Amino acid sequence: MKKSLLLLLLFLSALTLNCVQEEGEAKIRVVVLSPRDMIDQMRLGQIDGFVAWEPFVSEAVVKGIGKAIAWSSDIWPNHPCCVVAVRSDLDEDVVRALIWAHIKATRFINDEKNYDKVLRYAVEFTGREEKVVREALKHIKFVEYPDKKEFRVYYERLKKSGYLTKTVKEIGYSNEDEFFSDFLYDDAYRSVLETMKRGEVPKVNVTLRIGYLTADLHQLAFYVALKEGYFREVGIKVVAKEYVNGVEEMNNFKIGEIDAGYLGGAPATLKRINEDIKIRIVAGVNNEGSAIVARDAKSLRELVGKKVAIPGFGTVQDFLLRKAAEKEGIKVEAG
């Protein structure tokens, strides 16, 4: 009898342990940190992984703090990332001049013959070591306009996940197509392309307050446009406003502190809808350029039951992690 009871207890104990393990195997715990803090926390062993953009990914990799186990280009090809936004009432001539300078800078970056100069600018802009920046540049796709289709995919994920607290009808649009026609405003961009084909340069005489994010390599075109004199060429005197994240930048759009800004498509979309901050996206900055980084794990499966940092819920990086986890049958939960 005692032997049978002992065997039963051992069986129940093993079953309970197995259930706990199985439950743990199905989940990754996520916390919110800034990318800069992600690197420090991983170095200290406080987190097991993170999802961030460049140059923070390559900084962790080059310094041996972690390794990239999945690149965003593989998880979600051509996904939207940073954009150029303007307040909705900004003069159209000024918008076209801004876009012209941005396109010139983007094409400068993408021209291989400028690589050494681009690398130098990138080091200056981010304050990172050259070997970090050199690696980071390999993973960013600098673009002139965002992929509209993938932007709609992102919007649908926001809606499905419950991150949108308002509908487009509540902020004055009859339907989603009307909203996106205004939000992803490409008329000025197309006009500038025609202007460039004719060899013309738009001219204005204006001081423009432009926001950008600290050390965000994705936004290198802003710095290149400054250094190469493209803003000056069209008659824009830039007052640069630096922000730690896109949420803060959107808040400054709201209070009228900036006229235009380089920022993530995620805070731009969330704040445009949830708080009805009247901005338009008039150009793209980059697609892709993020990754899942792990301290010791070699795959996403090995991060099960562990702590992974994201820059915020509803961000592209949040959805990259969830998209990769869904494919593996893994749940992602706050923890």
N, C-alpha and C positions, 0 to 999 in steps of 0.2 A: 504493500500500500504506500509506504513512504517512498519507495523507488518510483512508483507510478506518479505520485504527486510531484516528486522532484523533476521527473521528465516532462510533466505537464507545465510546470513553472518555467523550465528551461525553454520549452517550445514557445510559450506565451512571451517570454522575454525576447527571444529571437525574432518573433513575429512583430512585436512592438518596435524593436530596433530597426527591423527591415522597413516597416511602415514610415518611420521617421526619416530613414535614409531616402526612401522613395519620394517622400514629400519634399525633402530638401533637394533632391536631384532635379526637381521640376521648376526650381525658382532661382532667379538671380535677384539679389537685393540691390536697389539703387538709392544713391544719395545725391544731393545737389551740391556741387562745388564749382568755383570758377576754375578755368583751365590752369591758371598759375598755381592755385592751391592743389589741384589734382596731382601735379608733379611732386610737390612737397609731401603730400600725404602718402603717395605711393612710395617715395623714398623712405619714409618713416614706417612703412608697413601698415598704415591705417586703412588703406583701400587695396583691393586686389586687382582692380582694373579701372579704366576710364574710357570715355568716348569724347574726343575733342577734335579741334581743327588745327591746322598748321599755323605757326611752327611748333606748337606744344607737343604734337605727336613725335616729330623728329627730334625734338630736344630730349624727350624721354628715351628714345631709341638710341641716339648717338651717345648719350651719357650713360647708357647701360642701366637705366632705371627700370625700363620695361621694354616690351617688344610689341610691334603691331601684329595682331593675329587676324585682323580682317580690315581691309580697306573699303572705304565707302563706295569707291568705283565698282567694287565687286558686289556689295550688298544692294546698292540702289544706284545703278548707272545713270549719270547725268542729272543727279538730284540737284535741286536748287540750293543755293547757299547765300552768299552776300549779294546785295543789290545796291543801286543808287536810287534813293527816294527824294522827292521834293514835296514841299507843302503844295496843296492842290491849287492854290491861287497864285503860284509863282508865275511871273510873266513868261509867255511862251518863247520870246526871243532869248531870254536868259536861260531857259531850260535847254534850248537848242545849243546855245554856246557851251553850257556845262557838258552836254552829251558829246559835243565835238571834242572837247578836251579829254573826256574820258575815253572815247574811242581811240584817239591818237595815242594815249598812254597805254591802253590795252594792246594795241598793235605793236607798240614799241617793245613791250614785254614779250610778246609772242614771236618777235623777230629774232632768230637765232644769232644774228650778227651782233646783237646788243647784249648778249648774255653776260659778259664780264661787268658791264655797267649796271645791268639789272641786278646782278648778284650784289654789287656794292651798295646800290640803293636799298636792297632788301635787308642787308645787314644794318644799315643806318636806321631804317624805318622800324625794325623790330628790336634792335639792340641785342641780337643773338649772335653767337659765334658763326663764322663763315661756314664751317662744316655742317652745322645744324641747318642753316638756311639753304645750303647747296642741296642737302637731302630733301628738305621740305618742298622746294620748288619742283621737284620731280612729280609731286602728287597733286598739284593744283591745276585745274583747267580754267584759265582766265578767259572770260567771255564778254561779249558786248551787250547781249540781251539774254535774259533767263529763258529757259525752256518752259513755255506756257503750259504744255501738257503735264509736265512733272510738277509744276506749281499747283495745278488743279488736284493732282494726286495728293500732294501735301495737305491742301485744304480739306480734302475728303477725309484724310486721317485725323485732322484736327476735329472735324465735325463728329466723326464716328467715336473718337475718344472722349468727347465731352468737354474739350478745352474751349470751345466757343460758347460764350455766355449770351450772345446775341445772334440774330439771323441777319442776313443782308437786307431783308425787308424792313427790319427794325431800324436800320441806319439809312433808309431812304431809297433803296433799290427795288425794282419790281421783281427781279430774279437774279440768280447767280451769274448768268451770262452778262447781264448789264453791269453788275458789280465788277466782274473781272475785266470787262472792256474799259472801265474807268480806272481800276486799280493797277492793272498791268497796261499802262498807257504807252503804246508804241508809235503813235502818230509822229511825235517829235523825233524819235529815233529814226524812223523811215525817212523823214524829211531831211535829217542831217546826212544820211547815207547818199541821198540824191545830191545834196550840196557838195559833198566830198567828191563825188564823181565828176562834178563840173569844176573841181579845183577851187571852190569858193570857201572862204572862212567867215563864219558868222561873227558879227561885231556888236558888242554891247559896251556899256560903261557903268559898271555896277560893283558894289561891295557885297560879297556873298558869304554868309556864315555857313560853313560846311562842317558837319560832324564826321568823326571816324572813330574806330575802336583801337585802343592801346595795343600795339605790337601784333595786330592781326595781319598776318602775311597775305591773307586773301584780299586785303584792301590795298595792295601795293600800288595799284593804278593811281590812287589818289596822290601818293607821294611822288610817283613818276611824273604825273601831270604838273606838280609843283616844281620839281627839279628841272624838268625839260622845258618849262616855260609855256606850257600849253594853255593854262588858265590866263596867263598874262597876254598871250597872243590873241585871245578872243575878247579881252577887255574885262576880265573878272579879277577883282582884287579879293583874295581869299582871306577870311578870318577863320583859322582852323580851330575847331572845338573838339577836344579829345574826351572820350568817354570810356568807362571800364566795361560796359556791356550795352547791348542793343536796347534793353528795357530803359536804361537811363537815357539813352539817346532819343528814344521815342517820347519819353516824358518831356524832354526839352523841345521836341517838335510841338508838343501839346501846349506848352506855355509860351511858345513863340520865340524861343532862344536861338533856333537855327532855321535856315531856309532850305537846306539840302543836307543829305547825309549818306555815308557809306555804312551799311549795317546789315545784319542778318535778315533774310527773308522771313524767318520765324517771328521775331518780335514785331517786325513791320506788319505782318498779316494779323497776328493776334491783337495787337493794339489798335490797328485800323478798324477791326470789327468790334472787339469787346468794348473799346473806349471811344469809338468813332473819331479817332485822331485823323484828320483829313490830310492824307498824303497820297502820292502816286508813286509807283515804281516806274522809272523812265529809262533805266538801263540795268544790265546785269553786271556783275563783278567777277563771280566765279561759280563754277559747278564743281561738285566733289571736293576732295581735299581734307577729308576727316578720316578717322580710323578708330577701331577698338584696340586699346592698348592693355596688355596684361603684365603683371609683375612676374609671375612664375608660370601661369597657365600657357599651354600651347594651342588651345582651342577654346571656343565658346563653351563647349560642354564642360571643360575643366573649371569654368568660373561658376558653375552651379553651386548654390549655397554660400557664395561669397559676395563681397561688397564691391559694386562698380559705381563710379561717379559719372554723372552727366551734368551738363551746364544748366539744365532746367527742364521741367516737364513741358512737353509740347514743342520742344526744339527739334530741329532736324536730327541732331545727335541722339536725342531720346528715341525718335522713330527708327533711326538706323539700328540701334541696339534691339529694339522690339522686333523689327523686321527680320534681323538675323536670328533672334531667339525663336520667333514663330516657326522659321524653317526647321529648327532643331527640336521643336516641340517643348520649348522651355518658356516658363512664365517669367515676367519681369514685374517686380513689386517694390513699392517704396519700403525702405527698411534701413 
